[in-house]
Amino acid sequence: MNSNFSHITVLLDEAVEGLAVRADGCYIDGTFGRGGHSRLILQTLGAEGRLLGFDKDPLAIATGNALAADDGRFVVVQRSFAELAEEAAVRGIDGKISGILLDLGVSSPQLDDAERGFSFLNDGPLDMRMDPDRGVSAAQFIATASEEEIARVFKEYGEERFAKRMARAVVQRRSEQAFERTADLAQVLTVANPAWEKGKNPATRAFQGLRIYINNELGDLERGLDAALESLEVGGRLVVISFHSLEDRIVKQFMRKHAKGEADKLPRDLPIIPKAFEPRLKLIGKPVFASEAELKANPRSRSAVMRIAEKVR
Ligand SMILES: C[S@@+](CC[C@H](N)C(=O)[O-])C[C@H]1O[C@@H](n2cnc3c(N)ncnc32)[C@H](O)[C@@H]1O
């Protein structure tokens, strides 16, 4: 693993503004990465403020620990943000968090370092785990899963139209020789994909599907959103940046559901709506996208969409 790759933070000012940082507040950065958002939050916090960072990735944690050594207001833990409620409870800050930021997906260092095995462009070991010490690698999954399961992962998480065909090609090839390298898998997927999209590597969708599956990204997001709602104080902000439609759909539906409440489940003529049916979130503004200037400086920001909500109950 190489620690020399850097990450350009997406929607940096917009996300920290969205958190409406209070000088004495207690904040969570659920996706520390290389700490771009965290550093700006710390600049905005006062001496009484606190920031707790999460990341699954050992190199992100190393960067976080270096920052924590310099700044006593900050700590970082190697844990999924899906478990942020448990971590907050241990620290006695559950229900007291003033703002939570999730900047989803993978960081540029993870994609750029071929040794992490995320890239179909740079050949590396077929791994794809954000935390390489936990769970099953992409190579292990591809070696053992059924053809149907591989097709489901390509289709459900990669939105790959030709998932079945591509899974069949993978299973056929693995019976002769196991997949160990990203370029080898990308090559087989490329040949099996009958309809190349303009400007897109034919293995892109299948690789995205694998990555999301291997890291349980959508499951973690669903758990993380529920945990965030429970852990925030009333008036606290939830800011989420998504990079593809599957993530954004989950975030949008979650925020809308809790901003609407459940009064429509009650008889229409009920004079008073019980508290348990009232909204728990208020939507703040419209979805935010990267500005022209940011798009020019960082093409990765093209697919970013940020949503903000505030806890009202
Ligand atoms: C887009 S990057 C965040 C970049 C960061 N905001 C910055 O400015 O440097 C996403 C990071 O979140 C981490 N990550 C993704 N899902 C996670 C999860 N469920 N729990 C903890 N960390 C996660 C990844 O390892 C990666 O480092």
The ligand as an SDF file (V2000), in Angstrom:
LIG
                    3D

 27 29  0  0  0  0  0  0  0  0999 V2000
  -14.8570   10.0580   -0.8070 C   0  0  0  0  0  0  0  0  0  0  0  0
  -13.7570    9.5510    0.4070 S   0  0  0  0  0  0  0  0  0  0  0  0
  -13.8650   10.8080    1.6350 C   0  0  0  0  0  0  0  0  0  0  0  0
  -12.8940   11.9210    1.4170 C   0  0  0  0  0  0  0  0  0  0  0  0
  -12.8520   12.9400    2.5280 C   0  0  0  0  0  0  0  0  0  0  0  0
  -14.1050   13.6470    2.6880 N   0  0  0  0  0  0  0  0  0  0  0  0
  -11.7250   13.9180    2.2950 C   0  0  0  0  0  0  0  0  0  0  0  0
  -12.0010   15.1110    2.1060 O   0  0  0  0  0  0  0  0  0  0  0  0
  -10.5610   13.5080    2.3130 O   0  0  0  0  0  0  0  0  0  0  0  0
  -14.6080    8.2460    1.1930 C   0  0  0  0  0  0  0  0  0  0  0  0
  -13.8740    7.5990    2.3570 C   0  0  0  0  0  0  0  0  0  0  0  0
  -14.8460    6.9490    3.1510 O   0  0  0  0  0  0  0  0  0  0  0  0
  -14.3920    5.6780    3.5210 C   0  0  0  0  0  0  0  0  0  0  0  0
  -15.6060    4.8770    3.6900 N   0  0  0  0  0  0  0  0  0  0  0  0
  -16.4970    4.5070    2.7500 C   0  0  0  0  0  0  0  0  0  0  0  0
  -17.5040    3.8410    3.3000 N   0  0  0  0  0  0  0  0  0  0  0  0
  -17.2660    3.8040    4.6320 C   0  0  0  0  0  0  0  0  0  0  0  0
  -17.9640    3.2700    5.7480 C   0  0  0  0  0  0  0  0  0  0  0  0
  -19.1100    2.6000    5.6190 N   0  0  0  0  0  0  0  0  0  0  0  0
  -17.4600    3.4690    6.9750 N   0  0  0  0  0  0  0  0  0  0  0  0
  -16.2810    4.1390    7.1450 C   0  0  0  0  0  0  0  0  0  0  0  0
  -15.5660    4.6460    6.1230 N   0  0  0  0  0  0  0  0  0  0  0  0
  -16.0660    4.4860    4.8820 C   0  0  0  0  0  0  0  0  0  0  0  0
  -13.4740    5.2350    2.4180 C   0  0  0  0  0  0  0  0  0  0  0  0
  -12.5220    4.3220    2.9210 O   0  0  0  0  0  0  0  0  0  0  0  0
  -12.8480    6.5640    1.9790 C   0  0  0  0  0  0  0  0  0  0  0  0
  -11.6610    6.7870    2.6780 O   0  0  0  0  0  0  0  0  0  0  0  0
  1  2  1  0
  2  3  1  0
  2 10  1  0
  3  4  1  0
  4  5  1  0
  5  6  1  0
  5  7  1  0
  7  8  2  0
  7  9  1  0
 10 11  1  0
 11 12  1  0
 11 26  1  0
 12 13  1  0
 13 14  1  0
 13 24  1  0
 14 15  1  0
 14 23  1  0
 15 16  2  0
 16 17  1  0
 17 18  1  0
 17 23  2  0
 18 19  1  0
 18 20  2  0
 20 21  1  0
 21 22  2  0
 22 23  1  0
 24 25  1  0
 24 26  1  0
 26 27  1  0
M  CHG  2   2   1   9  -1
M  END
$$$$
